[in-house]
Amino acid sequence: MAKQSNIITWAAKFASLALLCLLLTVGQAWANLIAEQSYFEDKTGELTFDQVSKKPFKSYTGILSKGFSPSVFWLKLKIAQPHDKSNDNQPIALRVRPPYLDEIQLYDSKILPLVLTTGDMYSWHDQAFQSVNHGFILEPGAQPRFVWLRIKSSSSMIVGVDAEVLDVMMAIEKKQLYTNSIDVVLMVFLLCWSLLLLIFKIDKISVAFVALQVASLAFSLAYFGFIRIYYSQIISSHAANEIYSYLFILMPAAYLLFYRSLLQEYKPPIWMMRALLTLQFYPLLGLILMLAQKQQLALHLNALIALTSFAILSVASICVFKNRRKIDQNKLIPPLLVAISCWLFTVGSITIILPGLGVVDASDLSLYRFTFQSFFSALIIGSTVYLRTKKMEQSTNQALARAKEEAYFERKRREEQNVFFAMLTHEIRTPLTAMAYSVQTAMPQNELKKQIERGVTEIDKIIEHCSQAQRIEEGNYVIDRNSIHLSDLIATAIEKCHTNNRIRTDAVPNLVIETDAALTLVVLNNLIENALKYSDPNSVVSITCEVETLNNHTGASISITNQLGQFDLPDPKRLFEKYYRSPSAHAITGSGLGLFLVRSFVKALGGIVTYHPIENKVTFKIWLPL
């Protein structure tokens, strides 16, 4: 999935190139030798050429569009002489589009009473004019002449006729063949991509997208005549026509399946979804009508149902857009983009359907309406699925990242828990062992009491440190700042140590700071106790205070210095880590939380704590804002 962006970029370029080829092909259709064209509608479908030739024909221009009509239409065409005089003796190709017309008969004044026949109900290999459309090859003629076409179709009666010198017409047809092939290749690409998406994540939208691409590819092969051309030895012309008709019925249902699956995530009105679900199953009724030899009725009804379905789809997308503030914004595709996708698809589809119904006049582009539909739908639906896939990929990556992060923190929590229990059992066992030994050893009552009190005090400190560390991790403390003399705090901290004869202070008198007295006292207590504990028993611990400016801010700097004694220097990189104690410090009871608490509380107070080992002395320096 990591390379999907590049794939889609190349697909967009590919589609643009194919669309350009299509436009060039369409553009060639305007240059032809048809000087006049008119039509006659035979509502009975039983009139002969002699009868029709005496009827009045109605003149028309461009494309004849009569919707789903059971009538047979006769076209009277005046073929002009070639523009280039050197082509007067060249055969002329008469091309009839679109390729789904059932039966086309040619009545040429130069070859009568011979009648030529083509259409998708006839074998492609038996035709003189073999192309992706239908047509005839006319004998050369230097003078203008009239030809008649009798056209019968079970599908929509949209007919466009062109005439040109054979070589020129075959070049035009070759370009259209290239365009059709590119369209099919694009459908194959989208089908492969949809299958990859289905493998990546199976959900109803992915399944609907695959179903749509399968139907689109099959329909493109049938509409462009590839089934009739390449599989004529396996599939009869009649069967190929039936396949095309049923795929024509199936396509709107495939589009509805996709958009219903997409819209259901956004909870549009229930009655609309139920109505679309009912209309989506029309192919079953269409199949019954086709089996009952009501093919044109089935196709006509299918076009009306498709028009109704896409209109409801558009209204449902408007409801999604109006309710976008009530919709979960964590959806894979924002409601606005879903609505825009539905609107564009609906507008494009209705534009294609209306000429087929004969409601609006057809244009030359109408002859390629299903080609445009495949490109247009691929662009809109492919973009929608791509955006959804990217969001899904992002969500998956975020979920994986969260899972990794949670796993990391869970592993870290368990490791800390193991370290905590190891520390607790080891450090509490030391004073308990000393207390048990004192009880079992004969000694004065006062001395026994002191030993027990000392052990209880050490255990109490360990428990207090653990409790404070828990409060830090949970953020369960509030900073209560008050003005207080720093010398009073230091004096209180020294008094709690019960060994003030080893401590020497040098502080700025009457230095007042804005701080939380309780937290600051915890910091001072821990640093002073550490200095006393890890230094020579006969050495002096020095505490100095001064005003210092740090990063343009004035604050109080407190330095606590002690001699190293018999203990090794701790690792400066791990000094403030939770539960860290230097190897030589394990001989003395401790939790490994003292300096962790110091750094955490100093940071909470807006200060900085630093460690400075110098020769055989260790200094911890605290800076707190005034």
C-alpha positions in Angstrom: 0.0 0.0 0.0 3.0 2.3 0.4 3.3 2.8 -3.4 -0.4 3.5 -4.0 0.2 7.3 -4.4 2.5 6.7 -7.4 0.2 4.1 -8.9 -2.8 6.5 -8.7 -0.7 9.3 -10.2 0.3 7.2 -13.2 -3.3 6.1 -13.5 -4.5 9.7 -13.6 -1.9 10.5 -16.4 -3.0 7.3 -18.2 -6.7 8.3 -18.0 -5.9 11.9 -19.2 -4.0 10.5 -22.2 -6.8 8.1 -23.0 -9.4 10.9 -22.8 -7.3 13.0 -25.1 -7.2 10.2 -27.6 -11.0 9.9 -27.3 -11.5 13.6 -28.0 -9.3 13.4 -31.1 -11.3 10.4 -32.3 -14.6 12.2 -31.8 -13.2 15.3 -33.5 -12.6 13.2 -36.7 -16.2 12.4 -36.9 -17.3 15.9 -38.1 -15.5 15.7 -41.4 -17.6 13.5 -43.8 -19.2 13.3 -47.2 -22.9 13.3 -46.1 -24.4 16.4 -47.7 -28.0 15.9 -46.6 -29.8 13.5 -44.2 -33.5 12.9 -43.4 -35.5 10.2 -41.7 -38.8 8.4 -41.8 -40.4 6.5 -38.9 -42.0 3.2 -39.8 -44.2 2.5 -36.8 -45.3 -0.9 -38.2 -41.8 -2.0 -39.1 -43.2 -3.8 -42.2 -42.9 -1.3 -45.0 -40.8 -2.2 -48.0 -38.2 0.0 -49.6 -40.5 0.8 -52.5 -43.2 1.9 -50.1 -40.8 4.0 -48.0 -39.1 5.7 -50.9 -42.4 7.3 -51.8 -42.9 8.6 -48.3 -42.0 12.2 -47.2 -38.7 12.2 -45.2 -38.1 14.7 -42.4 -34.7 16.5 -42.6 -32.4 16.5 -39.5 -28.9 17.5 -38.7 -26.3 15.9 -36.5 -27.4 12.8 -34.6 -30.8 11.2 -34.8 -32.1 10.6 -31.3 -35.6 8.9 -30.8 -35.2 7.1 -27.4 -36.5 3.6 -26.9 -38.8 3.3 -29.8 -40.2 0.0 -31.3 -40.4 1.7 -34.7 -38.0 1.0 -37.6 -36.3 4.2 -38.8 -35.3 4.8 -42.4 -32.5 7.3 -43.1 -32.1 8.9 -46.5 -28.6 10.2 -47.1 -27.1 12.2 -49.9 -23.4 11.2 -50.4 -21.3 14.0 -51.9 -18.3 13.4 -54.1 -14.9 13.3 -52.4 -13.3 16.6 -51.6 -10.1 15.5 -53.2 -10.7 14.8 -56.9 -8.0 12.2 -56.9 -10.2 10.1 -54.7 -13.1 10.0 -57.2 -12.3 6.4 -58.0 -11.8 5.3 -54.3 -14.3 3.3 -52.4 -16.4 5.2 -49.8 -16.9 3.9 -46.3 -20.3 4.5 -44.7 -19.9 4.3 -40.9 -22.9 3.8 -38.6 -22.6 4.3 -34.9 -23.1 3.3 -32.0 -22.0 -0.3 -32.1 -25.0 -1.8 -30.3 -27.5 -1.3 -33.2 -29.2 -4.6 -34.0 -29.8 -4.5 -37.7 -28.8 -2.1 -40.4 -29.8 -2.6 -44.1 -28.3 -0.5 -46.9 -30.2 0.4 -50.1 -27.8 1.9 -52.6 -29.2 3.2 -55.9 -26.1 1.9 -57.7 -26.5 -1.7 -56.6 -30.3 -2.1 -56.2 -32.0 -4.5 -55.9 -29.0 -5.9 -53.9 -29.4 -5.1 -50.1 -26.5 -5.2 -47.7 -27.0 -6.0 -44.0 -24.9 -5.5 -40.9 -25.5 -5.0 -37.1 -24.6 -6.6 -33.8 -26.9 -9.5 -34.6 -24.7 -10.5 -37.5 -21.2 -12.0 -37.5 -18.4 -9.5 -37.6 -16.2 -11.7 -39.7 -18.9 -11.7 -42.5 -18.8 -7.9 -42.8 -17.0 -6.1 -45.6 -16.4 -3.1 -43.3 -14.7 -4.6 -40.3 -14.3 -2.1 -37.6 -15.4 -1.4 -34.0 -18.6 0.2 -35.4 -20.9 -0.9 -38.2 -20.6 0.2 -41.8 -20.6 -0.5 -45.5 -18.2 0.0 -48.3 -19.8 1.9 -51.2 -18.7 1.7 -54.8 -16.7 4.7 -56.1 -18.7 7.5 -57.6 -17.7 10.9 -59.0 -21.3 12.2 -58.7 -23.4 12.7 -55.6 -26.0 10.0 -55.0 -28.6 8.9 -52.5 -28.5 5.8 -50.2 -31.1 4.6 -47.7 -30.5 2.9 -44.3 -33.1 0.8 -42.5 -32.2 0.7 -38.8 -33.8 -1.5 -36.1 -32.6 -1.5 -32.5 -33.9 -3.1 -29.3 -31.9 -0.4 -27.4 -32.0 3.4 -27.6 -32.4 4.8 -31.1 -29.4 7.1 -31.3 -27.8 7.0 -34.7 -24.9 8.8 -36.2 -23.7 8.2 -39.8 -20.5 9.3 -41.4 -19.1 8.8 -44.9 -15.5 9.2 -46.0 -13.0 7.7 -48.4 -12.2 4.2 -47.2 -8.5 4.8 -46.3 -9.4 7.9 -44.3 -12.3 6.2 -42.5 -10.2 3.2 -41.6 -7.6 5.5 -40.1 -10.3 7.1 -38.0 -11.6 3.7 -36.9 -8.1 2.6 -35.9 -7.8 5.6 -33.6 -11.1 4.7 -32.0 -9.9 1.1 -31.6 -6.8 2.5 -29.7 -9.1 4.6 -27.5 -11.3 1.7 -26.8 -8.3 -0.5 -25.9 -7.0 2.1 -23.5 -10.4 2.2 -21.9 -10.4 -1.5 -21.4 -6.8 -1.5 -20.0 -7.9 1.2 -17.6 -10.8 -1.0 -16.5 -8.3 -3.9 -16.0 -6.1 -1.7 -14.0 -8.9 -0.6 -11.7 -10.1 -4.1 -11.3 -6.6 -5.3 -10.2 -6.3 -2.3 -7.9 -9.8 -3.1 -6.4 -8.7 -6.7 -5.8 -5.6 -5.5 -4.0 -7.7 -3.2 -1.8 -10.0 -6.2 -1.0 -6.9 -8.2 0.1 -5.8 -5.3 2.2 -9.1 -4.9 4.0 -12.3 -6.8 3.3 -15.4 -4.7 4.0 -18.6 -4.0 2.2 -17.2 -1.0 0.3 -14.2 -2.9 -1.0 -16.5 -5.8 -2.1 -18.8 -3.3 -3.8 -15.9 -1.6 -5.6 -14.7 -5.0 -6.9 -18.2 -5.9 -8.1 -18.4 -2.5 -9.9 -15.1 -3.0 -11.6 -15.9 -6.5 -12.7 -19.2 -5.2 -14.2 -17.5 -2.2 -15.8 -14.8 -4.3 -17.5 -17.4 -6.8 -18.8 -19.6 -4.0 -20.0 -16.7 -2.2 -21.8 -15.8 -5.4 -23.6 -19.4 -5.9 -24.8 -20.1 -2.2 -25.7 -16.9 -1.8 -27.7 -17.7 -5.0 -29.6 -14.6 -6.9 -28.4 -16.7 -9.8 -27.4 -18.4 -9.9 -30.9 -15.1 -9.4 -32.6 -12.7 -11.6 -30.7 -15.0 -14.3 -29.4 -17.3 -14.9 -32.4 -16.1 -18.5 -32.7 -17.3 -19.1 -29.1 -20.2 -16.7 -28.6 -22.8 -16.2 -31.3 -23.8 -12.7 -32.4 -27.3 -13.2 -30.8 -25.7 -14.3 -27.5 -23.3 -11.4 -27.6 -26.2 -9.0 -28.1 -28.0 -10.6 -25.1 -24.9 -10.3 -23.0 -24.5 -6.6 -23.8 -28.2 -5.9 -23.0 -28.0 -7.6 -19.6 -24.7 -5.9 -18.7 -26.4 -2.6 -19.7 -29.1 -3.5 -17.1 -26.5 -4.6 -14.5 -24.4 -1.4 -14.6 -26.7 1.0 -12.7 -27.2 -1.7 -10.1 -23.4 -2.0 -9.7 -23.1 1.8 -9.2 -26.0 1.8 -6.7 -24.4 -1.1 -4.7 -21.2 1.0 -4.4 -22.8 4.3 -3.5 -25.3 2.6 -1.1 -22.4 1.0 0.7 -20.5 4.3 0.9 -23.5 6.4 2.0 -24.6 3.9 4.7 -21.6 4.9 6.8 -23.1 8.4 7.0 -26.6 7.4 8.0 -28.8 9.1 5.4 -32.6 8.8 5.6 -33.6 5.2 6.0 -36.4 5.3 3.5 -34.0 6.5 0.8 -31.6 3.6 1.5 -34.6 1.2 1.4 -35.8 2.7 -1.9 -32.3 2.4 -3.4 -32.0 -1.2 -2.2 -35.3 -2.1 -3.9 -34.3 -0.4 -7.2 -30.9 -2.1 -7.0 -32.6 -5.5 -7.5 -34.1 -4.4 -10.8 -31.7 -6.7 -12.8 -33.8 -9.7 -11.6 -36.9 -8.2 -13.2 -34.9 -7.2 -16.2 -33.7 -10.7 -16.7 -37.3 -12.0 -16.5 -38.4 -9.4 -19.2 -35.5 -10.4 -21.4 -36.4 -14.1 -21.1 -39.9 -13.1 -22.1 -38.6 -11.5 -25.3 -39.3 -8.0 -23.9 -35.7 -6.8 -24.4 -36.5 -3.2 -25.4 -39.0 -2.8 -22.5 -36.4 -4.2 -20.1 -33.8 -1.7 -21.4 -36.2 1.2 -21.4 -37.4 0.5 -17.9 -33.8 0.1 -16.8 -32.9 3.6 -18.0 -35.9 5.1 -16.2 -35.0 3.2 -13.0 -31.4 4.3 -13.3 -32.5 8.0 -13.7 -34.8 7.7 -10.6 -32.1 5.9 -8.6 -29.4 8.4 -9.3 -31.8 11.3 -8.5 -32.5 9.6 -5.1 -28.8 9.1 -4.6 -28.2 12.8 -5.2 -30.9 13.7 -2.6 -29.4 11.3 -0.1 -26.0 12.9 -0.6 -27.5 16.3 0.0 -29.0 15.0 3.3 -25.5 13.7 4.3 -24.1 17.1 3.5 -26.8 19.0 5.6 -26.2 16.6 8.5 -22.4 16.7 8.3 -22.0 18.4 11.7 -23.9 15.5 13.3 -21.7 12.9 11.6 -18.6 11.5 13.3 -15.8 13.6 11.8 -13.4 10.6 12.1 -15.0 9.0 9.1 -12.6 7.8 6.4 -14.0 10.4 3.9 -15.4 13.7 5.0 -19.2 14.0 4.3 -18.6 17.0 1.9 -16.4 14.9 -0.3 -18.9 12.0 -0.3 -21.6 14.4 -1.3 -19.5 16.0 -4.1 -18.7 12.5 -5.4 -22.4 11.6 -5.5 -23.4 14.9 -7.1 -20.7 14.7 -9.9 -21.6 11.0 -10.6 -25.3 11.8 -10.7 -24.9 14.8 -13.0 -22.7 12.9 -15.3 -25.0 9.8 -15.4 -28.2 11.9 -16.0 -26.4 13.8 -18.8 -25.7 10.4 -20.4 -29.2 8.9 -19.8 -31.4 11.8 -21.1 -30.2 11.7 -24.7 -30.7 7.9 -24.7 -34.3 8.4 -23.6 -34.8 11.0 -26.3 -35.6 13.7 -23.8 -32.9 16.0 -25.0 -31.1 16.2 -28.4 -28.1 14.0 -28.8 -24.7 15.3 -29.9 -21.8 13.5 -31.4 -20.5 12.9 -27.9 -23.6 10.9 -27.2 -22.4 8.2 -29.5 -19.5 7.8 -27.1 -21.5 8.3 -24.0 -20.6 4.9 -22.4 -17.0 5.5 -23.2 -17.2 8.9 -21.4 -19.2 7.2 -18.6 -16.4 4.7 -17.9 -13.7 7.4 -17.8 -15.9 9.8 -15.8 -17.0 7.1 -13.3 -13.4 5.8 -13.0 -12.2 9.3 -12.2 -14.9 10.1 -9.6 -15.3 6.7 -7.9 -11.6 5.8 -8.2 -10.7 9.1 -6.6 -13.2 8.5 -3.8 -11.9 5.0 -3.1 -8.3 6.3 -3.3 -9.1 9.0 -0.6 -10.8 6.4 1.5 -7.9 4.0 1.1 -5.4 6.7 2.1 -7.4 7.6 5.2 -7.7 3.9 6.0 -4.0 3.4 5.6 -3.4 6.5 7.8 -5.8 5.1 10.4 -4.2 1.7 10.3 -0.7 3.2 10.7 -2.0 5.4 13.6 -3.6 2.3 15.2 -0.3 0.4 14.8 1.6 3.3 16.2 -0.7 3.5 19.1 -0.5 -0.2 19.6 3.3 -0.1 19.5 3.3 2.8 21.9 0.9 1.1 24.3 2.9 -2.1 24.1 6.1 -0.1 24.8 4.5 1.6 27.8 3.1 -1.6 29.0 6.4 -3.3 28.7 8.1 -0.4 30.4 5.4 -0.4 33.2 6.1 -4.1 33.8 9.8 -3.6 33.8 9.4 -0.7 36.3 7.0 -2.9 38.3 9.6 -5.7 38.4 12.3 -3.2 39.4 10.0 -1.6 42.0 9.2 -5.0 43.6 12.9 -6.0 43.5 13.9 -2.7 45.0 11.1 -2.8 47.6 11.9 -6.4 48.7 15.6 -5.7 48.8 15.5 -2.3 50.5 12.8 -3.2 53.1 14.5 -6.4 53.9 17.7 -4.6 55.0 16.0 -2.6 57.9 13.8 -5.5 58.8 16.8 -7.8 59.0 18.5 -5.2 61.3 15.4 -4.9 63.4 15.1 -8.7 63.8 18.8 -9.0 64.7 18.3 -6.3 67.3 15.4 -8.1 68.9 17.3 -11.3 69.1 20.4 -9.7 70.5 20.8 -8.8 74.1 21.1 -5.0 74.3 19.9 -2.1 76.4 16.2 -1.3 76.0 17.0 2.3 74.8 19.4 1.0 72.2 16.8 -1.6 71.0 14.2 1.1 70.7 16.5 3.3 68.6 17.3 0.4 66.3 13.7 -0.3 65.7 12.8 3.4 65.2 15.6 3.7 62.7 14.3 0.7 60.7 10.8 2.0 60.8 12.0 5.4 59.6 13.9 3.9 56.7 10.8 1.8 55.6 8.6 4.9 56.0 10.9 6.9 53.8 10.9 4.3 51.1 7.1 4.1 51.2 6.8 7.9 51.1 9.2 8.1 48.1 7.1 5.5 46.3 3.9 7.5 47.1 5.4 10.7 45.8 6.7 9.0 42.6 3.1 7.7 42.0 1.7 11.2 42.4 4.2 12.6 39.9 3.3 9.9 37.3 -0.4 10.6 37.7 0.1 14.3 37.8 -1.8 14.3 41.0 -0.3 17.3 42.7 -1.1 21.1 42.6 1.5 23.8 42.8 0.6 26.1 45.6 3.0 29.1 45.4 3.5 31.4 48.3 6.2 33.9 49.4 8.6 32.3 51.8 12.1 32.9 53.2 14.5 30.5 51.7 16.5 30.3 54.9 13.5 29.1 56.8 13.0 26.2 54.3 16.7 25.2 54.5 16.5 25.3 58.3 13.4 23.1 58.4 15.0 20.6 56.0 18.2 20.5 58.2 16.2 20.0 61.3 14.4 17.0 59.9 17.7 15.3 59.2 18.6 15.2 63.0 22.3 15.6 62.1 22.7 19.4 61.9 26.2 19.3 63.4 27.6 18.1 60.0 25.9 20.8 57.9 27.3 24.3 57.2 25.1 26.9 55.5 26.0 30.1 53.7 22.8 31.8 52.5 21.7 35.2 51.4 19.8 36.7 54.4 16.1 37.5 53.9 16.0 36.0 50.4 12.3 35.5 49.6 11.1 33.2 46.8 7.7 32.4 45.3 7.4 28.6 45.5 5.5 25.7 46.8 6.9 25.1 50.3 6.0 21.5 50.6 7.6 20.4 47.2 10.7 22.6 47.8 11.1 21.0 51.2 10.9 17.5 49.6 13.7 18.5 47.2 15.9 19.9 49.9 15.3 16.9 52.2 16.3 14.4 49.5 19.4 16.3 48.5 20.6 16.8 52.1 19.8 13.2 53.1 21.7 12.0 50.0 24.7 14.2 50.9 24.8 13.0 54.4 24.2 9.3 53.5 26.8 9.0 50.7 29.7 11.0 52.3 32.2 10.3 55.0 30.5 10.3 58.4 33.0 12.9 59.7 32.8 15.2 56.7 30.8 18.4 56.4 28.0 19.0 54.0 28.0 22.5 52.6 24.8 24.4 51.6 25.2 27.8 49.8 22.5 30.1 48.4 22.9 33.1 46.1 20.9 35.2 43.6 21.6 34.1 40.0 20.4 35.2 36.6 19.7 32.4 34.2 18.4 32.9 30.7 17.5 36.5 31.6 15.5 35.4 34.6 16.4 36.1 38.2 16.3 33.2 40.7 17.7 31.6 43.8 20.6 29.2 43.3 21.0 26.5 46.0 24.2 24.3 46.0 24.5 21.2 48.2 28.1 19.8 48.3 29.5 16.8 50.0 32.7 14.8 49.9 32.6 11.5 47.9 33.5 9.2 50.7 33.8 5.5 50.0 31.2 5.5 47.3 31.8 5.6 43.5 30.5 8.4 41.4 27.1 7.6 39.9 26.5 7.5 36.1 25.6 11.2 35.2 23.4 9.9 32.3 21.2 7.8 34.5 21.5 9.8 37.7 17.9 11.1 37.7 16.3 7.9 36.4 13.6 6.2 38.4 15.0 3.4 40.7 18.6 4.1 39.6 21.3 3.6 42.2 25.1 3.2 41.6 26.4 -0.3 42.3 28.4 0.9 45.4 25.3 2.5 46.9 23.4 -0.8 47.4 25.1 -1.3 50.7 22.9 1.4 52.1 19.1 1.3 52.3 17.4 3.5 49.6 14.6 3.5 47.1 16.4 4.9 44.0 13.6 7.5 43.8 15.2 10.5 45.7 16.9 12.2 42.7 14.0 11.2 40.4 11.7 13.2 42.8 14.1 16.1 43.0 14.2 16.5 39.2 10.5 16.1 38.8 9.5 18.6 41.5 12.1 21.1 40.5 10.8 21.0 36.9 7.3 21.4 38.2 8.4 24.5 40.1 9.9 26.0 37.0 13.5 25.4 38.1 16.5 23.4 37.0 18.7 20.9 38.8 22.2 20.0 37.7 25.0 17.7 38.9 28.6 18.7 39.2 31.3 16.2 40.3 34.6 17.9 41.1 37.6 15.7 42.2 36.4 14.1 45.4 33.3 16.2 45.8 29.8 16.1 44.5 27.6 19.1 44.1 23.9 19.3 43.3 22.8 22.8 42.2 19.1 23.9 42.1 17.9 27.1 40.5 14.4 28.3 41.4 12.7 31.4 40.0 12.1 34.2 42.5 
